Amino acid sequence: MFKRVAPYIGEFKKYTVWAVIMMSIGIIANVLPYFFLYQIIAPLTRGEHIEASFILTRVAIIAACEIVFSVSYVQGLEFSHISAYNTLKNLRISLQGKLEKQPLGNITELGTGRIKKVFTDDIDQVELLLAHAIPEGIANIAIPVIIIILMFVFNWRLGLLSLVPLVIGMFAMGMMMKAGYAQMNDYYESAAKMNNMIIEYVNGMEVVKVFNKDGESYKRFGEMVRNYRDFTINWYKVCWPWMAMYSSILPCLVLLMLPFGSMMVLGGTITLDKMVLVFCMSFAVGPSVLKALNFAGKFPALDYKIAELEKLMDHPPLKEGTSDFKGKDLDVEFNDVHFGYEDTEVLHGVSLSLKQGTTTALVGESGSGKSTLAKLLVHYYDIGSGSITIGGQDITDMTLEALNDRVAFVSQEQFLFNTTLYDNILIGKPDATKEEVLAAAKRAQCNEFLERFPEGIYTQAGDGGKQLSGGERQRISLARAILKNAPIIVLDEATAFMDPENEEKMNAALDEIVKDKTVLVIAHRLSTIKNADKICVMKDGMCIAADTHDRLTVDCPEYKKLWDASVSASTWKVREA
């Protein structure tokens, strides 16, 4: 466990050490009153007279010990929290670094619910363990060990008797930890699923209401919540009996010492004051041992959580080179590309050439591999085998920055940050001038709706761009790509949200934008790409034909079928009554 935490503590390890020292001082100060109490009781057991000043002095010392305990323990907690919060900072930064190196597709598959749980809920729970379990656990176990050794020095028989409740209690603690650890994986997995379901439930509320699926959607949501509840209750049911056993037995070190010690006093084996001394020492041991072992039960959780956090991000990082772009031109080549999700291959040896300055369209039925092939060009995933090159240079040989400088990706769904529309467009080129941003917005046909807003381009987009319609968000994302001015453009259903009134203007803007660019476009409406320089027909993860529209309508039955279906769909209208 300590080995797993150590890399993240770093230079703040000294604060953990000081926390243990200060808490140990505090615990010693909290234990000493029992010895001063013994000094008051022992003479009384021997029938000796003691002065009132002697008693008052011991009481004053006991009060001073309690003050020292409070000050030292609080200072120890301050040190432990400094160490804990900086450890969490390092842990988050480390996970962020791993997350940034993951293929974007893997991040999407994790789901926002699970990622949110990792970076907030799970790591926040680790704070409690780091700030309390480690320093307090070590301090609370070290002092009782010393006291038990002293008990053996004073009377080894009573020392042995004091160990019996400890052994029973620790056995119960071990059984609880063993049983709990076996349930831990299912518990955390159910919590992650519940988080993802909550986010899906909230995000899909509009669809649920429109299609009157409240009952079905709530049923799935309820099932996830109940699963989490059941796993939690089952976990506690397994642990509760052992927890009750050790929590009741551990503090009672006098459980056997009281009857057997009394018999030893009556038999003259030990004196009454010696037994009182050992009793007082046992009272100091019980609470500290119980607290230490309660923290000990947290250590497997700490070890498990950090292991799971690392495991979640422990996918092979995206292959990335260290060199800048060195291609001889901007021709794009897909060479025998194979790709699959986990064990299922979805692209089977696709080879395709995109000549510089030309437009290539990908068409095919849903699930044929169009979007996957396009995403591979922007390095959304690592391919299984084959290669993708730009100007003869493999995209895995260049840095992601170099690749992103040359490829702009506009998808059907584009995310807008909760800042101004101006700042959202500026993401495409952070050092652009105001004139360049306004020009990009104009070319993307944004002026029409910007004029409706009192603050124009400085209007807040809202969470996820909720202040705009789908088509307006799409035009802002297109303006972002225009401003970037990358020589290679990937359009994945870029006009999906365009209404008929704006589609003509949008297509005109797209024609201007893609001029002299190498373009890869995906569109379900084949009428929008019939003039492409090359049309690649995808089927079952393979490119079965690649040619112009006119040739494909004659030579490719699959394309002819797609084209006829597209024409038929374009003429569809509601039948008059």
C-alpha positions as CSV (number, residue, x, y, z in Angstrom):
1,M,0.0,0.0,0.0
2,F,2.8,2.5,1.0
3,K,4.6,1.7,-2.3
4,R,1.5,2.6,-4.2
5,V,1.1,5.9,-2.4
6,A,4.8,6.9,-2.2
7,P,5.2,8.1,-5.9
8,Y,2.5,10.6,-5.4
9,I,3.6,12.0,-2.0
10,G,7.0,13.2,-3.3
11,E,8.5,16.1,-1.5
12,F,5.6,16.2,0.9
13,K,6.6,13.0,2.6
14,K,8.2,15.0,5.3
15,Y,4.8,16.4,6.3
16,T,3.5,12.9,6.8
17,V,6.5,12.1,9.0
18,W,6.0,15.2,11.1
19,A,2.3,14.4,11.3
20,V,3.1,10.9,12.7
21,I,5.6,12.5,15.2
22,M,3.2,15.2,16.4
23,M,0.3,12.7,16.7
24,S,2.5,10.3,18.6
25,I,3.5,13.1,21.0
26,G,-0.2,13.8,21.4
27,I,-1.1,10.2,22.1
28,I,1.7,9.9,24.7
29,A,0.3,13.0,26.4
30,N,-3.1,11.3,26.3
31,V,-1.7,8.1,27.8
32,L,0.3,9.7,30.6
33,P,-2.7,10.7,32.7
34,Y,-3.4,7.0,33.4
35,F,0.0,6.7,35.1
36,F,-0.5,9.9,37.2
37,L,-3.9,8.5,38.0
38,Y,-2.1,5.3,39.2
39,Q,0.1,7.5,41.4
40,I,-3.0,8.7,43.2
41,I,-4.7,5.3,43.5
42,A,-1.7,3.1,44.4
43,P,-1.1,4.7,47.9
44,L,-4.8,4.4,48.6
45,T,-4.6,0.6,47.9
46,R,-1.8,0.3,50.4
47,G,-3.6,2.4,53.0
48,E,-1.0,5.2,52.9
49,H,-1.8,8.8,53.6
50,I,-1.3,11.3,50.7
51,E,-1.2,15.1,50.8
52,A,-3.8,17.1,49.0
53,S,-1.0,19.0,47.3
54,F,0.2,15.7,45.8
55,I,-3.2,15.0,44.3
56,L,-3.7,18.6,43.0
57,T,-0.2,18.5,41.4
58,R,-1.1,15.3,39.6
59,V,-4.5,16.7,38.5
60,A,-2.7,19.8,37.1
61,I,-0.2,17.6,35.2
62,I,-3.1,15.6,33.8
63,A,-4.8,18.8,32.6
64,A,-1.5,19.9,31.1
65,C,-1.2,16.5,29.3
66,E,-4.6,17.0,27.8
67,I,-3.6,20.5,26.5
68,V,-0.4,19.0,25.0
69,F,-2.5,16.3,23.4
70,S,-4.9,18.7,21.8
71,V,-2.2,21.0,20.5
72,S,0.0,18.2,19.2
73,Y,-2.8,16.3,17.6
74,V,-4.3,19.3,15.9
75,Q,-0.8,20.2,14.6
76,G,-0.3,16.7,13.4
77,L,-3.6,16.9,11.5
78,E,-2.5,20.1,9.9
79,F,0.7,18.4,8.6
80,S,-1.2,15.3,7.5
81,H,-3.7,17.4,5.5
82,I,-0.9,19.4,3.8
83,S,0.6,16.1,2.7
84,A,-2.8,14.6,1.8
85,Y,-4.0,17.5,-0.4
86,N,-0.7,17.8,-2.2
87,T,-0.7,14.0,-2.8
88,L,-4.2,14.3,-4.3
89,K,-2.9,17.1,-6.5
90,N,-0.1,15.0,-7.7
91,L,-2.4,12.0,-8.2
92,R,-4.9,14.1,-10.2
93,I,-2.0,15.6,-12.3
94,S,-0.6,12.1,-12.9
95,L,-4.1,10.8,-14.0
96,Q,-4.6,13.9,-16.1
97,G,-1.3,13.2,-17.9
98,K,-2.3,9.6,-18.6
99,L,-5.8,10.6,-19.7
100,E,-4.4,13.1,-22.2
101,K,-2.2,10.4,-23.7
102,Q,-5.1,8.0,-24.2
103,P,-6.8,7.7,-27.6
104,L,-9.8,10.0,-27.6
105,G,-11.9,7.0,-28.5
106,N,-11.0,5.2,-25.3
107,I,-11.9,8.3,-23.3
108,T,-15.3,8.5,-24.9
109,E,-15.9,4.9,-24.2
110,L,-15.1,5.4,-20.4
111,G,-18.1,7.7,-20.2
112,T,-18.3,11.1,-18.5
113,G,-19.9,9.5,-15.4
114,R,-17.0,7.2,-14.7
115,I,-14.3,9.9,-15.4
116,K,-16.1,12.4,-13.2
117,K,-16.3,9.8,-10.4
118,V,-12.6,9.1,-10.7
119,F,-11.4,12.7,-10.6
120,T,-13.8,13.9,-7.9
121,D,-15.5,11.2,-5.8
122,D,-12.8,8.5,-5.7
123,I,-9.9,10.9,-5.2
124,D,-11.8,12.9,-2.6
125,Q,-12.3,9.6,-0.6
126,V,-8.6,8.9,-0.8
127,E,-8.1,12.2,1.0
128,L,-9.7,10.9,4.2
129,L,-7.4,7.9,4.1
130,L,-4.2,9.8,3.5
131,A,-5.0,12.6,6.0
132,H,-6.1,10.3,8.8
133,A,-5.6,6.6,8.2
134,I,-1.8,6.7,7.6
135,P,-0.6,9.2,10.3
136,E,-3.2,8.4,12.9
137,G,-3.1,4.7,12.3
138,I,0.7,4.6,12.7
139,A,0.7,6.8,15.8
140,N,-2.2,4.9,17.4
141,I,-0.5,1.5,17.0
142,A,3.0,2.5,18.0
143,I,2.2,3.8,21.5
144,P,0.0,0.8,22.5
145,V,2.8,-1.6,21.4
146,I,5.2,0.2,23.8
147,I,2.7,0.1,26.6
148,I,2.0,-3.6,26.2
149,I,5.8,-4.3,26.4
150,L,5.9,-2.3,29.7
151,M,2.9,-4.4,30.9
152,F,5.0,-7.5,30.3
153,V,7.9,-5.9,32.2
154,F,5.6,-5.3,35.3
155,N,3.9,-8.7,35.2
156,W,4.2,-11.0,32.3
157,R,1.1,-13.0,33.3
158,L,-1.1,-10.0,33.2
159,G,0.6,-9.0,29.9
160,L,-0.4,-12.3,28.4
161,L,-3.9,-12.0,29.6
162,S,-4.2,-8.6,28.0
163,L,-3.2,-10.0,24.6
164,V,-6.1,-12.5,24.5
165,P,-8.8,-9.8,23.6
166,L,-6.3,-8.2,21.2
167,V,-5.8,-11.5,19.4
168,I,-9.6,-12.2,19.2
169,G,-10.3,-8.7,18.1
170,M,-7.6,-8.7,15.4
171,F,-8.8,-12.0,14.1
172,A,-12.3,-10.5,13.7
173,M,-10.8,-7.5,12.1
174,G,-8.9,-9.7,9.6
175,M,-12.0,-11.7,8.7
176,M,-14.0,-8.4,8.2
177,M,-11.3,-7.1,5.9
178,K,-11.1,-10.4,4.0
179,A,-14.8,-10.6,3.5
180,G,-15.1,-6.9,2.6
181,Y,-12.3,-7.0,0.1
182,A,-14.0,-9.8,-1.8
183,Q,-17.1,-7.6,-2.2
184,M,-15.2,-4.4,-3.0
185,N,-14.8,-4.8,-6.8
186,D,-18.6,-5.4,-7.3
187,Y,-19.4,-2.4,-5.0
188,Y,-17.2,0.1,-6.9
189,E,-18.3,-1.3,-10.3
190,S,-21.9,-0.7,-9.4
191,A,-21.1,2.8,-8.2
192,A,-19.4,3.6,-11.5
193,K,-22.4,2.2,-13.5
194,M,-24.8,4.2,-11.4
195,N,-22.8,7.4,-12.1
196,N,-22.9,6.8,-15.8
197,M,-26.6,6.0,-15.7
198,I,-27.4,9.2,-13.8
199,I,-25.7,11.4,-16.4
200,E,-27.3,9.5,-19.2
201,Y,-30.7,9.9,-17.5
202,V,-30.3,13.6,-17.1
203,N,-28.8,14.2,-20.6
204,G,-31.6,12.1,-22.2
205,M,-34.5,13.7,-20.4
206,E,-35.7,15.5,-23.5
207,V,-35.9,12.3,-25.5
208,V,-37.5,10.5,-22.5
209,K,-40.3,13.2,-22.2
210,V,-40.9,13.6,-26.0
211,F,-41.3,9.8,-26.6
212,N,-43.1,9.2,-23.3
213,K,-40.5,6.8,-22.0
214,D,-40.5,8.0,-18.4
215,G,-41.4,4.6,-17.1
216,E,-38.8,2.6,-19.1
217,S,-36.0,5.1,-18.5
218,Y,-36.8,5.4,-14.8
219,K,-36.9,1.7,-14.6
220,R,-33.3,1.4,-15.8
221,F,-32.3,4.2,-13.6
222,G,-34.0,2.6,-10.6
223,E,-32.4,-0.7,-11.3
224,M,-28.9,0.8,-11.2
225,V,-29.7,2.6,-7.9
226,R,-31.1,-0.5,-6.4
227,N,-28.0,-2.5,-7.6
228,Y,-25.8,0.0,-5.9
229,R,-28.0,-0.2,-2.7
230,D,-27.9,-4.0,-2.8
231,F,-24.1,-4.2,-3.2
232,T,-23.7,-1.8,-0.4
233,I,-26.0,-3.6,2.0
234,N,-24.5,-7.0,1.1
235,W,-21.1,-5.6,1.8
236,Y,-22.1,-4.3,5.2
237,K,-24.0,-7.5,6.0
238,V,-20.8,-9.5,5.5
239,C,-18.8,-7.1,7.6
240,W,-21.2,-6.2,10.4
241,P,-20.9,-9.3,12.5
242,W,-17.1,-9.1,12.5
243,M,-17.2,-5.4,13.1
244,A,-19.4,-5.8,16.1
245,M,-17.2,-8.5,17.5
246,Y,-13.9,-6.6,17.3
247,S,-15.3,-3.3,18.3
248,S,-16.8,-4.8,21.5
249,I,-13.8,-7.0,22.5
250,L,-10.7,-4.9,21.5
251,P,-11.2,-2.1,24.0
252,C,-11.7,-4.6,26.9
253,L,-8.2,-5.7,27.7
254,V,-9.3,-6.3,31.3
255,L,-11.7,-8.9,30.1
256,L,-9.5,-11.7,31.4
257,M,-7.2,-9.6,33.6
258,L,-10.0,-8.6,36.0
259,P,-11.0,-12.1,37.2
260,F,-7.6,-13.8,36.9
261,G,-5.8,-10.7,38.2
262,S,-8.1,-10.6,41.2
263,M,-7.4,-14.3,41.9
264,M,-3.6,-13.6,41.6
265,V,-4.0,-10.7,44.2
266,L,-5.9,-12.9,46.6
267,G,-3.3,-15.7,46.1
268,G,-0.5,-13.3,46.9
269,T,1.1,-13.7,43.4
270,I,1.1,-9.9,42.8
271,T,0.3,-6.9,44.9
272,L,-2.9,-4.9,44.4
273,D,-1.1,-1.7,43.4
274,K,0.7,-3.7,40.6
275,M,-2.6,-4.9,39.3
276,V,-4.0,-1.4,39.4
277,L,-1.0,-0.1,37.5
278,V,-1.5,-2.7,34.7
279,F,-5.2,-2.0,34.7
280,C,-4.5,1.7,34.2
281,M,-2.1,0.9,31.4
282,S,-4.8,-1.3,29.7
283,F,-7.3,1.5,29.8
284,A,-4.7,3.6,27.8
285,V,-4.2,0.8,25.2
286,G,-7.8,-0.1,24.3
287,P,-9.0,3.1,22.6
288,S,-5.7,3.6,20.7
289,V,-5.7,0.0,19.4
290,L,-9.3,0.2,18.4
291,K,-8.7,3.5,16.5
292,A,-5.6,2.1,14.9
293,L,-7.3,-1.1,13.7
294,N,-10.3,0.9,12.5
295,F,-7.9,2.8,10.3
296,A,-6.2,-0.5,9.3
297,G,-9.5,-1.5,7.7
298,K,-9.2,1.6,5.5
299,F,-5.8,0.6,4.1
300,P,-7.2,-2.1,1.7
301,A,-9.7,0.5,0.4
302,L,-6.8,3.0,-0.1
303,D,-4.8,0.4,-1.9
304,Y,-7.8,-0.7,-4.0
305,K,-8.8,2.8,-4.9
306,I,-5.4,3.9,-6.1
307,A,-5.0,0.6,-8.0
308,E,-8.3,1.1,-9.7
309,L,-7.5,4.7,-10.6
310,E,-4.3,3.6,-12.2
311,K,-5.9,0.6,-13.9
312,L,-8.6,2.8,-15.4
313,M,-6.0,4.9,-17.1
314,D,-3.6,2.1,-17.7
315,H,-4.4,1.6,-21.4
316,P,-1.5,1.9,-23.9
317,P,-1.0,5.6,-24.7
318,L,-1.6,6.9,-28.1
319,K,1.4,6.3,-30.4
320,E,3.0,9.7,-30.9
321,G,6.2,10.7,-32.6
322,T,8.6,13.5,-31.6
323,S,9.2,15.1,-35.0
324,D,7.4,18.0,-36.7
325,F,5.7,17.5,-40.1
326,K,8.2,16.6,-42.7
327,G,5.9,15.3,-45.5
328,K,6.8,16.2,-49.1
329,D,3.2,17.3,-49.8
330,L,-0.4,17.0,-48.4
331,D,-1.4,13.7,-50.1
332,V,-3.1,11.4,-47.6
333,E,-2.7,7.6,-47.9
334,F,-4.5,4.8,-46.1
335,N,-2.4,1.7,-46.6
336,D,-4.0,-1.6,-45.8
337,V,-5.5,-0.2,-42.6
338,H,-6.9,-2.7,-40.1
339,F,-8.7,-1.6,-37.0
340,G,-11.0,-3.1,-34.4
341,Y,-12.7,-2.3,-31.1
342,E,-11.3,-4.8,-28.5
343,D,-11.6,-8.2,-30.2
344,T,-13.9,-7.2,-33.1
345,E,-12.3,-5.9,-36.3
346,V,-14.3,-3.3,-38.1
347,L,-11.9,-2.1,-40.8
348,H,-10.4,-4.9,-43.0
349,G,-7.4,-3.7,-45.0
350,V,-8.7,-0.4,-46.3
351,S,-6.5,1.4,-48.9
352,L,-7.4,4.8,-50.1
353,S,-5.6,7.8,-51.6
354,L,-6.6,11.5,-51.0
355,K,-4.7,13.7,-53.4
356,Q,-3.8,17.2,-52.3
357,G,-6.4,19.8,-53.1
358,T,-9.1,17.2,-53.9
359,T,-12.3,16.2,-52.2
360,T,-12.9,12.6,-51.3
361,A,-16.3,11.4,-49.9
362,L,-17.0,8.3,-47.9
363,V,-20.4,6.8,-48.4
364,G,-22.1,3.6,-47.2
365,E,-24.7,2.2,-44.9
366,S,-24.6,2.9,-41.1
367,G,-21.9,0.7,-39.5
368,S,-19.9,0.4,-42.7
369,G,-16.8,2.1,-41.1
370,K,-17.1,5.6,-42.6
371,S,-16.8,7.6,-39.4
372,T,-14.2,5.2,-38.0
373,L,-12.0,5.6,-41.0
374,A,-12.3,9.4,-40.9
375,K,-11.5,9.5,-37.1
376,L,-8.3,7.4,-37.7
377,L,-7.0,10.3,-39.9
378,V,-7.1,12.6,-36.9
379,H,-5.6,9.9,-34.7
380,Y,-8.7,9.3,-32.7
381,Y,-7.4,5.7,-32.2
382,D,-4.3,3.8,-33.0
383,I,-4.7,1.4,-35.9
384,G,-4.2,-2.3,-35.6
385,S,-2.0,-2.7,-38.7
386,G,-1.2,-0.8,-41.9
387,S,-0.4,2.9,-42.0
388,I,-1.8,6.3,-42.5
389,T,0.5,8.9,-44.1
390,I,0.5,12.6,-45.0
391,G,3.0,13.5,-47.6
392,G,4.6,10.1,-47.1
393,Q,5.1,10.7,-43.3
394,D,3.3,8.3,-41.0
395,I,1.0,10.2,-38.6
396,T,2.4,8.2,-35.7
397,D,5.9,9.7,-36.4
398,M,4.9,13.3,-35.8
399,T,3.7,15.0,-32.7
400,L,0.0,15.4,-32.1
401,E,0.5,19.2,-32.3
402,A,2.1,18.8,-35.7
403,L,-0.8,16.6,-36.9
404,N,-3.5,18.8,-35.5
405,D,-1.9,21.8,-37.2
406,R,-2.6,20.2,-40.5
407,V,-5.9,18.5,-40.0
408,A,-9.2,20.2,-38.9
409,F,-12.1,17.9,-37.8
410,V,-15.7,19.1,-37.9
411,S,-18.1,16.4,-36.6
412,Q,-21.9,16.2,-36.4
413,E,-21.7,17.1,-32.7
414,Q,-19.4,19.9,-31.6
415,F,-18.9,21.0,-28.0
416,L,-19.0,24.7,-27.1
417,F,-17.5,25.9,-23.9
418,N,-19.5,28.0,-21.5
419,T,-17.8,31.2,-22.6
420,T,-18.4,33.8,-25.3
421,L,-19.0,32.7,-28.9
422,Y,-16.0,34.8,-29.8
423,D,-13.8,32.8,-27.4
424,N,-15.2,29.5,-28.8
425,I,-14.2,30.5,-32.3
426,L,-10.8,31.7,-31.1
427,I,-10.0,28.1,-30.1
428,G,-9.2,27.4,-33.7
429,K,-6.4,29.9,-33.6
430,P,-5.6,31.4,-30.2
431,D,-3.3,34.1,-31.6
432,A,-5.8,35.3,-34.2
433,T,-6.8,39.0,-34.4
434,K,-10.4,40.2,-33.9
435,E,-10.7,40.8,-37.6
436,E,-9.8,37.2,-38.4
437,V,-12.3,35.9,-35.9
438,L,-15.1,38.1,-37.3
439,A,-14.2,37.1,-40.9
440,A,-14.3,33.4,-40.0
441,A,-17.8,33.9,-38.4
442,K,-19.0,35.6,-41.5
443,R,-17.7,32.9,-43.8
444,A,-19.4,30.3,-41.7
445,Q,-22.7,32.1,-42.1
446,C,-22.9,33.0,-38.4
447,N,-23.8,36.7,-38.8
448,E,-27.4,35.9,-39.4
449,F,-28.0,34.6,-35.9
450,L,-25.3,36.7,-34.2
451,E,-27.3,39.9,-35.2
452,R,-30.2,38.6,-33.1
453,F,-28.2,38.6,-29.9
454,P,-27.8,42.0,-28.1
455,E,-24.2,41.2,-27.4
456,G,-23.5,39.7,-30.8
457,I,-20.4,37.5,-31.0
458,Y,-19.7,38.2,-27.3
459,T,-22.9,36.3,-26.3
460,Q,-22.3,33.5,-23.7
461,A,-22.7,30.1,-25.3
462,G,-24.1,28.5,-22.1
463,D,-23.3,25.0,-20.8
464,G,-22.4,22.9,-23.8
465,G,-23.7,25.7,-26.1
466,K,-27.3,25.4,-24.9
467,Q,-28.0,29.0,-25.9
468,L,-27.8,28.1,-29.6
469,S,-29.7,25.7,-31.8
470,G,-28.0,22.6,-33.2
471,G,-27.4,24.3,-36.6
472,E,-26.0,27.5,-34.9
473,R,-23.6,25.4,-32.8
474,Q,-22.5,23.7,-36.0
475,R,-21.8,27.0,-37.7
476,I,-19.7,28.2,-34.7
477,S,-17.7,25.0,-34.9
478,L,-17.3,25.5,-38.6
479,A,-16.1,29.0,-38.0
480,R,-13.6,27.5,-35.6
481,A,-12.3,25.2,-38.4
482,I,-12.2,28.1,-40.9
483,L,-10.1,30.2,-38.5
484,K,-7.7,27.3,-38.0
485,N,-7.1,27.2,-41.7
486,A,-5.7,23.7,-41.7
487,P,-4.7,22.3,-45.2
488,I,-6.6,19.0,-44.6
489,I,-10.2,19.1,-43.5
490,V,-12.4,16.2,-42.3
491,L,-16.1,16.8,-42.4
492,D,-18.2,14.2,-40.6
493,E,-21.9,15.1,-41.3
494,A,-20.9,18.8,-40.9
495,T,-24.3,20.0,-42.3
496,A,-26.4,17.5,-40.3
497,F,-28.2,20.3,-38.4
498,M,-28.8,22.7,-41.3
499,D,-32.4,23.5,-42.0
500,P,-33.5,23.7,-45.7
501,E,-33.5,27.5,-45.7
502,N,-29.8,27.7,-44.7
503,E,-28.5,24.6,-46.4
504,E,-27.8,26.3,-49.7
505,K,-25.9,29.1,-48.0
506,M,-24.0,26.6,-45.9
507,N,-23.0,24.5,-48.8
508,A,-21.8,27.7,-50.6
509,A,-19.7,28.5,-47.5
510,L,-18.3,25.0,-47.5
511,D,-17.4,25.2,-51.1
512,E,-15.4,28.3,-50.4
513,I,-13.8,26.8,-47.3
514,V,-12.6,23.6,-48.9
515,K,-11.1,25.3,-51.9
516,D,-7.5,24.3,-52.4
517,K,-7.7,21.9,-49.4
518,T,-7.4,18.2,-49.1
519,V,-10.9,17.2,-47.9
520,L,-12.4,14.0,-46.6
521,V,-16.2,14.3,-46.2
522,I,-18.8,11.9,-44.8
523,A,-22.4,12.5,-45.8
524,H,-25.6,10.5,-45.7
525,R,-27.3,12.8,-48.3
526,L,-25.4,11.8,-51.4
527,S,-26.6,14.8,-53.3
528,T,-24.2,17.0,-51.3
529,I,-21.1,15.0,-52.4
530,K,-22.0,14.0,-56.0
531,N,-19.4,16.5,-57.3
532,A,-16.6,15.1,-55.2
533,D,-13.4,14.3,-57.0
534,K,-13.6,10.7,-55.6
535,I,-16.3,8.8,-53.8
536,C,-15.3,5.8,-51.7
537,V,-18.0,3.2,-51.2
538,M,-17.7,1.5,-47.8
539,K,-19.3,-1.8,-47.0
540,D,-18.7,-4.1,-44.0
541,G,-15.4,-2.3,-43.1
542,M,-14.0,-2.5,-46.7
543,C,-13.6,0.0,-49.5
544,I,-15.4,-1.9,-52.3
545,A,-15.2,0.9,-54.9
546,A,-13.7,4.4,-55.4
547,D,-14.4,6.6,-58.4
548,T,-16.5,9.5,-59.5
549,H,-20.3,9.7,-59.1
550,D,-21.0,9.1,-62.8
551,R,-18.8,6.0,-63.0
552,L,-20.1,4.5,-59.7
553,T,-23.7,4.8,-60.8
554,V,-22.8,2.6,-63.7
555,D,-20.2,0.2,-62.3
556,C,-21.0,-0.1,-58.6
557,P,-24.4,-1.7,-57.7
558,E,-24.0,-0.9,-54.0
559,Y,-23.5,2.8,-54.8
560,K,-26.4,2.8,-57.3
561,K,-28.6,1.4,-54.5
562,L,-27.5,4.1,-52.1
563,W,-28.0,6.8,-54.7
564,D,-31.5,5.6,-55.6
565,A,-32.4,5.5,-51.9
566,S,-31.1,9.1,-51.5
567,V,-33.0,10.4,-54.4
568,S,-36.2,8.7,-53.2
569,A,-35.7,10.2,-49.7
570,S,-35.2,13.7,-51.1
571,T,-38.6,13.6,-52.9
572,W,-40.5,12.3,-49.9
573,K,-43.2,14.5,-48.5
574,V,-46.2,14.2,-46.3
575,R,-49.2,12.9,-48.2
576,E,-52.1,15.3,-48.5
577,A,-55.4,14.3,-47.0
